[in-house]
Amino acid sequence: MKKILLFLLLAVCAMPVVNAQVRGKAKVAVYVTGKMGNVERKLISSKALSCLVRSDRYVALERTDSFLNAIMKEQDFQLSGEVSDEQVAEIGAKYGARYVAVFDANKTPDDYCLMSARLVDVETGVIIKSVDGERIIDSTADLIGLTNNLSYRLFVQSK
């Protein structure tokens, strides 16, 4: 019983600290698209979220199945299979995001990866910032390096 009370007391005391850390920071959801496998897309998403969490400017929204399902459902209605930035922004706004970070990664048959990332304002659909990079991907470490580079430039570096 004492352990439960101690836990509750610590939790209540920590709430103002957590709220202070979140207050004033914009919420961002991350969405990865492109011609890469699911494993690679999950890796890109994971690394982008890690960089986002470490930034001083933003708070990461956990990717929920319902958020991703909403985006996939929207893709089903598109002839091209692509979702526009405006559509992603609309869906992001429904899930409480201020911005959606869209990472587009495409790997060519000769293992060359072209990746771009953009931060889209969910209220206006305007692209706030955009970065891109490219690299031959011989290993997972190469993909992580490219993703970390773009994530840092998107979330941490000033314009």
KEVOTI-662433 format. One line per field, with one value per residue: x, z, y of N, C-alpha, C, CB in turn; residue number from 1; residue in three letters. Coordinates in steps of 0.001 Angstrom, whole numbers, plus 500000, padded with zeros to 6 digits. Glycine has a CB too. Example, Ala and Ser with C-alpha at 12.3 -4.5 7.8 and 13.67 -1.06 7.14 Angstrom:
% KEVOTI-662433
n_c1: (513190,512850)
n_c3: (507800,507080)
n_c2: (494310,497750)
ca_c1: (512300,513670)
ca_c3: (507800,507140)
ca_c2: (495500,498940)
c_c1: (513200,512900)
c_c3: (507800,507870)
c_c2: (496700,500030)
cb_c1: (511308,514084)
cb_c3: (509046,505725)
cb_c2: (495527,499402)
n: (1,2)
res: (ala,ser)
//
This chain:
% KEVOTI-662433
n_c1: (500819,501959,503838,502257,501017,503282,504132,501921,502087,504576,503972,501981,503445,505265,503762,503375,505973,506294,504205,505193,507405,506231,504521,504133,505496,505258,503147,504047,503454,504760,505139,505913,506662,506993,509105,510122,510810,508651,510105,512289,510896,509767,512094,513094,511027,511221,513818,513519,511546,513001,514949,513266,512085,514304,514705,514427,512257,509889,507212,506742,504153,502878,502794,499775,497820,495364,495852,497689,496097,494090,495494,496297,493791,492983,494852,493880,491820,493069,494171,496834,498048,499391,499382,498361,500088,498263,496149,497411,497974,495382,494511,496444,495769,493326,494230,495440,497865,500130,501898,502866,505424,506660,508282,509851,511054,512994,514312,516586,517114,519883,520678,520714,519651,517178,516062,513636,512381,509737,508149,504906,502394,499493,497235,497246,498319,500662,504067,506478,509201,511761,513879,516504,518267,520755,522099,524204,523029,524390,524158,522285,523174,523903,521392,520324,522128,521591,518886,519081,520593,518841,516684,517813,518439,515857,514373,516016,518064,518120,516315)
n_c3: (500000,500795,498793,496556,497209,497333,494671,493384,494508,493501,490779,490591,491401,489317,487123,486692,485830,483457,481964,481788,480200,477792,477172,474989,472904,469630,468423,466615,464038,462439,459162,456838,453507,450181,447933,449440,451532,454148,456524,456232,456088,458663,460169,459309,460257,463029,463632,462848,464662,467043,466796,466686,469253,470778,470080,470842,470088,469340,470045,469937,468431,469100,466670,465841,465205,464140,463035,460981,459545,458669,456888,455042,454129,452834,450789,449292,447906,446036,442715,441961,444139,445924,448664,449096,450445,451659,452294,454119,456066,456880,458041,460024,461628,462660,464501,466433,465810,465167,463172,460411,459719,456769,455367,452478,450927,448536,446922,444484,441921,441911,444530,445375,447365,447497,449429,450862,453097,454684,456538,457318,457804,459561,459683,457545,455388,454297,453383,455733,456083,454178,453362,451767,450690,449555,448963,448599,449631,451367,453675,456746,458496,456755,455856,458289,458875,456774,457317,459933,459363,457703,459489,461622,460289,459614,462071,464042,463182,462431,459986)
n_c2: (498808,501218,501510,501954,504370,506004,505848,507080,509644,510501,510454,512437,514655,514799,515524,518419,519060,517576,518735,521360,520922,520240,522329,525037,523872,522669,520065,517187,514879,511988,510826,508340,507715,506355,504424,502036,499220,497865,497433,499178,501625,501718,501892,504383,506035,505552,506535,509201,510033,509746,511772,513962,513917,514555,517179,520693,522092,520782,518417,514993,513130,510013,507495,506312,503387,504080,506604,506006,504199,505908,507511,505548,504747,507048,506993,504875,506048,507544,507788,507705,506610,508130,510398,513691,516609,518299,516568,514829,516716,517445,515024,514769,516988,516130,514336,515823,517039,519728,520016,517924,515751,514743,512135,511127,508429,506821,504051,503103,500554,500146,500492,503139,505757,508161,510730,512819,515300,516981,519558,520029,522393,521799,523359,525143,523779,524515,524153,524248,523818,522220,519531,517623,514654,512303,509041,506170,503097,500739,499407,498977,500900,502963,503866,504714,506775,508631,509208,510285,512554,514097,514363,515809,518201,518992,519167,520326,522188,525667,527620)
ca_c1: (500000,502852,504468,501259,500877,504510,504076,500925,502625,505602,503299,501311,504503,505936,502864,503696,507251,506011,503405,506066,508269,505420,503896,504837,506106,504285,503049,504376,503294,505697,504596,506943,506124,508016,509353,511012,510082,508075,511159,513024,510025,509677,513382,513121,510088,511781,514952,512991,510901,514051,515513,512192,511954,515483,514718,513862,511162,508687,506817,506345,502936,503093,502021,498760,497292,494244,496428,498214,494978,493403,496312,496206,492448,493011,495622,493023,490968,493898,494559,498286,498533,500068,498530,498903,500442,497040,495403,498151,497778,494014,494478,497262,495000,492321,494896,496031,499183,500259,502644,503168,506701,506506,509551,509643,512307,512914,515558,516683,517631,521320,520843,520846,518455,516830,515126,513292,511520,509143,507304,503688,501486,498199,496161,497279,498832,501891,505316,507259,510624,511989,515291,516643,519591,520869,523244,524179,522691,524994,523862,521306,523852,523824,520034,520212,522890,520842,517686,519497,521013,517656,515893,518495,518256,514442,513840,516917,518713,517276,516209)
ca_c3: (500000,500857,497486,495649,497570,496924,493210,493037,494898,492523,489501,490698,491454,488017,486092,486301,485121,482106,481287,481501,479091,476582,476917,474068,471819,468651,468279,465253,463671,461376,458163,455882,452273,449167,447440,450357,452223,455447,457543,456043,456460,460124,460658,459050,461198,464372,463765,462777,465954,468059,466634,467028,470708,471338,469710,471841,469475,469038,470815,468990,468645,468778,465510,466219,464081,463513,462210,459762,458784,458014,455736,454053,453562,451886,449627,448488,447061,445067,441566,441909,445331,446770,449434,449013,451720,452253,452882,455304,457059,457408,458919,461188,462482,463363,465577,467381,465399,464603,461948,460028,459024,455721,454826,451229,450665,447360,446651,443097,441818,442193,445960,445612,448081,447430,450524,451175,454273,454767,457688,456763,458770,459363,459559,456257,454329,453799,453750,456568,455831,453368,453220,451002,450667,448768,449394,448295,450854,451405,454961,457589,459044,455746,455895,459559,458725,455912,458055,461024,458767,457306,460684,462332,459511,459618,463383,464971,462575,462033,458524)
ca_c2: (500000,502368,501644,502529,505779,506674,505952,508099,510934,510842,510717,513735,515667,514865,516058,519792,519072,517096,519761,522488,520544,520142,523619,525901,523108,522195,518611,516750,513472,511613,509916,507936,507180,506128,503069,501318,498164,498220,497466,500422,502750,501743,502382,505829,506636,505442,507450,510568,510305,509912,513112,514887,513923,515231,518593,521602,522842,520019,517240,513946,512362,508605,507039,505340,502604,504783,507662,505384,503649,507018,507891,504473,504796,508161,506532,504002,506868,508254,506972,507571,505922,509106,511288,515047,517223,518840,515458,514400,517769,517288,513848,515121,517899,515323,513600,516754,517520,521076,519764,516544,515606,513736,511638,510394,507708,505958,503338,502659,499178,500096,500800,504567,506219,509574,510973,514203,515427,518310,519830,520619,523001,521141,524351,525826,522925,525127,523494,525156,523568,521036,519144,516390,514059,511082,508234,504740,502380,499409,498772,499663,502082,504019,504399,505444,508014,509548,509620,511173,513823,514855,514666,516892,519433,519369,519456,521005,523353,526798,527763)
c_c1: (500867,503511,503510,501100,502108,504528,503110,501426,503687,504982,502645,502346,505178,505069,503170,505001,507036,505224,504254,506969,507507,504839,504752,505508,505013,504329,503235,504122,504244,505020,505683,506267,507284,508186,510476,510162,509560,509128,511936,512190,509886,510971,513479,512226,510650,512917,514496,512329,511927,514658,514498,512051,513121,515526,514094,512602,509832,508456,506307,505021,503234,502219,501030,498311,496179,494749,496930,497103,494221,494177,496216,494836,492366,493774,494758,492141,491750,494272,496060,498842,499263,499033,499160,499240,499198,496222,496079,497950,496397,493930,495287,496514,493943,492926,495690,497404,499091,500969,502684,504492,506548,507897,509232,510980,512108,514279,515520,517229,519132,521653,521126,519553,518329,515780,514891,512396,510995,508236,506103,502814,500095,497055,496089,497684,500129,503106,506191,508751,510747,513488,515346,518085,519566,522132,523091,523975,523234,524635,522776,521908,523814,522451,519812,520947,522159,519609,518041,519903,519808,516823,516500,518273,516815,513991,514714,517523,517692,517279,517443)
c_c3: (500000,499504,496492,495939,497145,495407,492780,493372,493904,491171,489506,490706,490097,486944,485729,485517,483675,481333,480919,480316,477772,476188,475975,472913,470905,468554,466815,465115,462514,460464,457136,454683,451307,448820,448237,450999,453573,456537,457444,456447,457976,460746,460483,460046,462615,464591,463705,464099,467060,467995,467044,468540,471352,471011,470822,471341,469412,470037,469803,469404,468248,467589,465987,464984,463377,462625,460888,458911,458044,456781,454646,453377,452515,450628,448709,447535,445971,443923,441557,443091,446282,447477,449387,450406,452428,452930,454145,456414,457698,458406,460174,462154,463279,464556,466510,467020,464923,463253,461670,459278,458046,455186,453599,450847,449508,447066,445213,443056,442111,443616,446258,446264,447954,448510,450672,452408,454314,455981,457189,457895,458537,459209,458161,455087,453732,454274,454467,456268,455038,453255,452369,451055,449849,449168,448871,449618,450750,452674,455684,458160,458052,455749,457173,459451,457890,456641,459176,460499,458404,458517,461456,461611,459550,460985,464268,464382,462257,460513,457974)
c_c2: (501261,502611,502308,504014,506579,506872,507052,509501,511400,511194,512090,514856,515842,515507,517506,519900,518648,518148,520969,522173,520546,521498,524461,525181,522578,520669,518238,515253,513199,510597,509619,507284,506915,504663,502418,500233,498637,498329,498777,501630,502854,502268,503897,506547,506661,506434,508910,510949,510505,511302,514174,515025,514684,516722,519430,522295,522103,518896,516224,513328,510930,508245,505993,504584,503356,505928,507084,504794,504741,507470,506824,504468,505911,507769,505672,504796,507601,507309,506722,506785,506856,509972,512668,515569,517761,517735,514935,515423,517678,516145,514123,516018,517135,514596,514517,517279,518964,520981,518264,516582,514453,513390,510798,509763,506735,505374,502829,501232,499056,500588,502265,505041,507726,509807,512466,514183,516848,518390,520620,521135,522428,522129,524953,524928,523443,524326,524517,525037,522278,520794,517886,515911,512789,510356,506817,504016,500958,498652,499561,500938,503254,504679,505211,506786,509054,510087,510585,512543,514685,515269,515828,518221,519914,519868,520336,522275,524438,526895,528272)
cb_c1: (499066,503919,504916,499898,500650,505744,503654,499605,503209,506587,502247,500434,505545,506340,501432,503775,508278,505231,502236,506905,508880,504295,503661,505842,506971,504551,501683,505854,501798,507026,503328,507976,505081,509325,509703,511666,510972,507036,512119,513466,508635,509363,514543,512674,508769,512275,515988,511981,509957,515149,515961,510871,511892,516745,513966,514890,511550,508771,505717,507428,501727,502779,502952,497561,496781,493281,497577,499222,494032,493219,497786,496475,491389,493647,496864,492155,490222,495173,494131,498927,499444,501037,498349,497903,501462,496191,495252,499664,497969,493023,495022,498541,494330,491685,495820,496111,499771,501041,504077,502010,507895,505564,510353,509098,512790,512383,515769,517586,517355,522079,521952,521143,518506,516302,515653,512582,512285,508361,508083,502913,501482,497909,496354,498217,497806,501996,506047,506996,511440,511343,515976,516194,520090,520868,523374,525505,521150,526498,525140,520821,525316,524131,519005,520790,524230,520424,516957,520657,521872,516803,515788,520008,518686,513584,513588,518022,519466,517775,515095)
cb_c3: (501204,501938,496961,495787,499080,497378,492590,493770,496309,492364,489210,491975,492508,487574,486555,487527,485815,482149,482171,482732,479342,476781,478232,474803,472372,467269,468810,464905,463284,461968,457480,456537,451649,449629,445938,451450,452407,455849,457385,454594,455813,460665,459920,457599,461176,464621,462666,461612,466328,467881,465179,466415,471250,470825,468377,472240,468108,467643,471915,468893,467832,470000,464384,466907,464564,464591,462959,460113,459707,458990,456159,454714,454677,452529,450082,449393,447908,445746,440261,441862,444937,445939,450908,448316,451506,451178,451868,454986,456421,456264,458189,460746,461632,462406,464988,468679,464288,465578,462049,459145,460029,454567,455895,450080,451936,446136,447659,442272,440434,441163,446522,444280,449573,445991,451848,449959,455594,453483,458810,455901,458648,460517,460579,456336,453250,454266,452489,458048,457169,451967,454623,449542,452084,447254,450939,447566,451097,451286,455839,458726,459403,454357,455800,460739,458101,454605,458627,461807,457524,456343,461587,462458,458066,459193,464071,465390,461298,462678,458125)
cb_c2: (499995,502162,500266,501800,505922,505867,504608,507826,510863,509684,509635,513799,515290,513479,515953,520665,518143,515763,520198,522848,519173,519131,524367,526668,521944,522832,518086,517085,513132,511031,510517,506963,508155,506686,503088,502284,496946,497200,496253,500557,502593,500339,501681,506142,505879,504025,507177,510706,509162,508856,513339,514419,512475,514569,518817,522641,523234,519451,517583,512859,512945,507688,506460,506026,501240,505328,508373,504300,502893,508192,508098,503112,505013,509407,505738,503140,507863,508826,507646,508936,504788,509981,510789,515991,518351,519546,514330,514221,519142,517048,512593,515803,518998,514309,512551,516115,516624,522025,520340,515902,515358,514249,510803,511338,506950,506733,502158,503619,498639,500939,499974,505351,505808,509991,510373,514916,515070,518645,520607,519590,524563,520217,525459,526981,522783,526600,522903,524874,523483,521188,518908,516596,513778,511386,508233,504263,502374,499516,498673,498743,501739,503454,503256,504596,507720,508841,508397,510551,513569,514032,513432,516595,519214,518187,518202,520066,522946,528136,528655)
n: (1,2,3,4,5,6,7,8,9,10,11,12,13,14,15,16,17,18,19,20,21,22,23,24,25,26,27,28,29,30,31,32,33,34,35,36,37,38,39,40,41,42,43,44,45,46,47,48,49,50,51,52,53,54,55,56,57,58,59,60,61,62,63,64,65,66,67,68,69,70,71,72,73,74,75,76,77,78,79,80,81,82,83,84,85,86,87,88,89,90,91,92,93,94,95,96,97,98,99,100,101,102,103,104,105,106,107,108,109,110,111,112,113,114,115,116,117,118,119,120,121,122,123,124,125,126,127,128,129,130,131,132,133,134,135,136,137,138,139,140,141,142,143,144,145,146,147,148,149,150,151,152,153,154,155,156,157,158,159)
res: (met,lys,lys,ile,leu,leu,phe,leu,leu,leu,ala,val,cys,ala,met,pro,val,val,asn,ala,gln,val,arg,gly,lys,ala,lys,val,ala,val,tyr,val,thr,gly,lys,met,gly,asn,val,glu,arg,lys,leu,ile,ser,ser,lys,ala,leu,ser,cys,leu,val,arg,ser,asp,arg,tyr,val,ala,leu,glu,arg,thr,asp,ser,phe,leu,asn,ala,ile,met,lys,glu,gln,asp,phe,gln,leu,ser,gly,glu,val,ser,asp,glu,gln,val,ala,glu,ile,gly,ala,lys,tyr,gly,ala,arg,tyr,val,ala,val,phe,asp,ala,asn,lys,thr,pro,asp,asp,tyr,cys,leu,met,ser,ala,arg,leu,val,asp,val,glu,thr,gly,val,ile,ile,lys,ser,val,asp,gly,glu,arg,ile,ile,asp,ser,thr,ala,asp,leu,ile,gly,leu,thr,asn,asn,leu,ser,tyr,arg,leu,phe,val,gln,ser,lys)
//
